Amino acid sequence: MAPKANWKGFLKVGELSCPVALYTAASTSERIAFHTVNRATGHRVHREFVDSETGKPVEKDEQVKGYETGSGEYVVVEPDEVAAAVPESDKTLSVSAFVGCSGVDDVYFDKPYYLAPSDKHGEEAFTLIREGMRRKKVAAIAQTVLFRRVRTLLIRVYDDGLIGTTLNFDYEVRSATDAFEDVPDIKVQGEMLDLAEHIIKTKRGKFDPTTFDDRYEAALAELVKAKLEGRKIEPRKQPKREKVVDLMDALRQSAGVGDKGPTARKGVAKSKEPQRARAKETAPRRKAG
């Protein structure tokens, strides 16, 4: 059965346009979901909204959105006022620019959607746009109103179609400098760096998503099965704490070099330059491949 489109509209590049549809590319709907039930009766319980002061239930038609301006003080916003603030949609995914495929920092990536022609009359134009992008090795930056908000999408060639990834706004992306501020400035060199490079070289491979299992999901499925079959659930044993090992010894063991006896930690030196002096510099972000 064909998937249900999340959005339908037009992909527009200059004066060229074609009807397209967006489909969810990644979903959590297949995950095991639990309901909250009453332990005593086994009946499912329902959430109820109550007034924080009176403790009395508040009916749905009496519930409105409020923006807190102070402790216990709110600006109430009515549903029709919220609806009026939603930007109007012309159902057009308008391309504003083409960039290199790795030209957008992947920290801005949000959700991926498959983008395909929604009408046979638009297949030729869709193919033309796709193949033009493939030949020039570019991605498109486009905007549209998606799910009640103006969203920016990065559109790339993907197999026989396109994939549109919604992008986070700049104000939503936190500073990398703040996260890395306390990372010490350590210079690594000599045998230690050689061993690390050797380990990386021997571990080189290709990404294959089929080889990675969701162990938590599998454990939940097994737990539910065991409960249905009346099997006893054994509590998990606390893992033993691993001993602190010497970094050089750990590198040698990982590289298969073997123990060469007590070794001074050569090849590691702390720079005299204070890390905090560099904290305000903009940390480089990894580019999407």
N, C-alpha and C positions, 0 to 999 in steps of 0.2 A: 504494500500500500504506500502510495506517495506521501511524503511527510507534509504536514500542514505548515503553510508559510506564516512567519511571524509578522511580515510586513510586505506590502506590494506597492510598487511605484515605478518611477522611471530613473534610469541611470543616464545622466546627461553630460556629454563632453562637448563643449562649444555648442554648435547647432545640431550635433548628432545625438540622438537619444533612442533608448530602447526600453521596453517594459521588463522589469525584473522583480524577483521575489527574494526575500531573505529567509533563510532557514537556520534553525539552531544547529551549531556545529558541535557544541559540547554541552552536556546536560547531566544533572545529578538525579534525574527522575528514577533511574534504575537502582539507586541505593536503597538499602533496607530502611524503612521508616517505622517509627514506633508511635503509638498513641499513649496518652496518659490515662491510666485507669485507676479506679478505687481498689486498693489492695484488699479491703474487707469484702466488697461485693463483686469485684471483677468487672464492674460497669465502667464505661468510658466517662470521663469527666469533661466538662466544657468550661472554657474560660469566661469569666464575667467581669465587666468593668464596673467599678464602684467609685463613688465619690471619696476622695482622700480625706475629707473632713467629716462628712456625715456617715460614711460607711455604707450608704444606701446604693443599690444597683442603679446604673444610668442606662436608660433605653437607647437603642441605636440612633433614633432620630433626634436625640438630645446630645449626641456626641459631636463635637466640632473640634477643629484643629486650633491650637493656640501656641503662640511664640512667647517664650518666657523672657520678660524684660527685667525681672527682679525676683527676689525670693517670694514665691507664691503669687506673682503678678504676671498676667498673660494678655497679649493682644489676640483677641479671638478673630479667626478668619473663617468666613462662611464658605460652603462648598461652591456656590456660584462665583464667588470672588476668586477662589483658587482656579476654577475652570477658565475664568477670564484672563488669568495670568499665563495660562498655557499658550505657547506660541502657535500660530496657525500653521498648518501643514499643507504644502502644495504637492506632497507625495513625490518630490523630486530629489534624487541623490545627485547633487550638482558637484562635478569635479572642479576644484579651484586650482589645483596644481599637480604636477607629476614630480616625484622625487625618486632617488635611488632606492632600491629594495631594502637597503640597510640604513636608509637615511633617517629613520625614526627610532629613537631610543626605546627599547622594549619595556622600560619601566612605565611607559605611558599606555601599554597594551591593556585592554580591559577584557571584552568578550568577543569571540570569533563567531561569524555567521557565514554560511555558504550563500553565495550570490549567483543566481541562475536566471535565464530568461523565463518569463512567465507567459509568454505568448509566442506562437510559432512565427508570427509576422515580425517579431523583433530578434529572431535568432541570428540573422545575417549581420545586423548591426552589433549585436552582442559579441559575435565571433570576431568581427573586425576590431572592436575595442580590445578584446582579450589578446589577440595575436599581435596587435600593435604594441601593447604593453610588454608582451613576452619578448618580442624582437628587440625592443629598446631597453629591456631589463629595468623597468621602472614600476613604481607603485603609485596609486592615485590618492590624493587627499580630497575627501568630499564631505559635505555636510547635509543633514536633513533633520526633520523633526521625527524622532524615533522614540516611541513609548512616552509621549507627552513632553519630551525634552529635546532641545537642539543638540545633536550629537555629531562629533567629528569621527569619520571612519577612515582607516587606511585600507585601501583596496589593492589586493595583489592577485596575480595569476595563480590558480590552484587547479592542477589537472585540467579537466575540460571546462572548468568554470572559473569563478573568482571567489576570493574569500575576503569579507569585509570585517575588520576588527575595530570595534569601538575603542576610542582613545580616551584616557583620563584627561581631565582638564589640568592645566598647569598648577592651579591652586590645590588640587587633590594629591599631587605628588610631593612627598616630603623630601627635605634636603638630605642628600647623601652625606654632606659634610658633617651634619649633626650626628649621624649614625656612626661615622668613622672617626669622630673627633678624638677619642681616647685610644685609638689603635697606635701602639708604639712604633716608632720609626726604626726598624731593625734591618740591617744590611746582612743578607745571606750570601755566602760565597763558598768557594772551595769544595771539599768532598761532600759536604752536606747538600749543597745545591746540585752537584752531579748525581747524587743518589736520588734526589727528588725527581730530577729530569728523567733518570732511568726508569723509575717506577711509573711515571706518567707515560713514557714511551711504550712500556710493556702492557699498559692498561688501555691503550688506544683502541677504539672500536666505533661502531655506528649506533645511533639511537634507534631502537626498535621497541615501540610502545607495547607490543604484544608480549614482551618478555617480563614486563613489570606487573606484578599482582597487587591488588588492593587487599593486603593481609587483614586489615581491620574489618573490611566488609565480609571477607571469607570467614573470619572468626565469629562475626555476628550471625551469619547464616548457620554455622555449625552450632552455635549456642542455641538458636531457636529450634533447630532440629533435635538437639539433645533434650531440650525441655519437652518437646512434643512426644519424644520417645520415653520420657520418664527417667532418663539417665541422670546420674549424680554429677553435679558440676563441682569440680575440684577447684579450690581457690588457688590463685596464682602464687607461686613461690617468689619471694623477693630475690632479685638477681644479686649475685655476689659483686661487691665493688672491686673493680679491677685495680691492680697495683699501678702506681705511677712508674712509668718506664722512662729510661733515658732516651731523648729524642734521636740521638745518633744511632743507638742500638735498634730502636724501632724502625728507622729508615733502612738500616742494613738488613734486618730481618725481612722487611717488606720487599727489598730488592733481591733477596736471596743471596746476599754476600756472606752472611755468617758473622759470628762474634770474633772480633779482633782484640778483645780485652778492653780494659778501661781506657776510654779515650776522652781527651779534653774536648769541650764543645767548640772546636775550631770552625771558623767560617761564619760565625754570628757576631755581629758587632752593632751596638746601638749608636746611632748617629747623635752627635752633640746638638744637632739642630732641634730645638723644642718642637714637639708635635703640635702643640697648641698654636704656635706661630703660623702654622700652615692651615689651621682649622677653618679659616675664613675663605680659603681658596675653593673654587668649585671643583668637586671631585668628578673625574671623568666617569661616565656611565657606559655600560656595555651596550654595544650596538646590536640590533637584531640581525641575524644572519639570513 
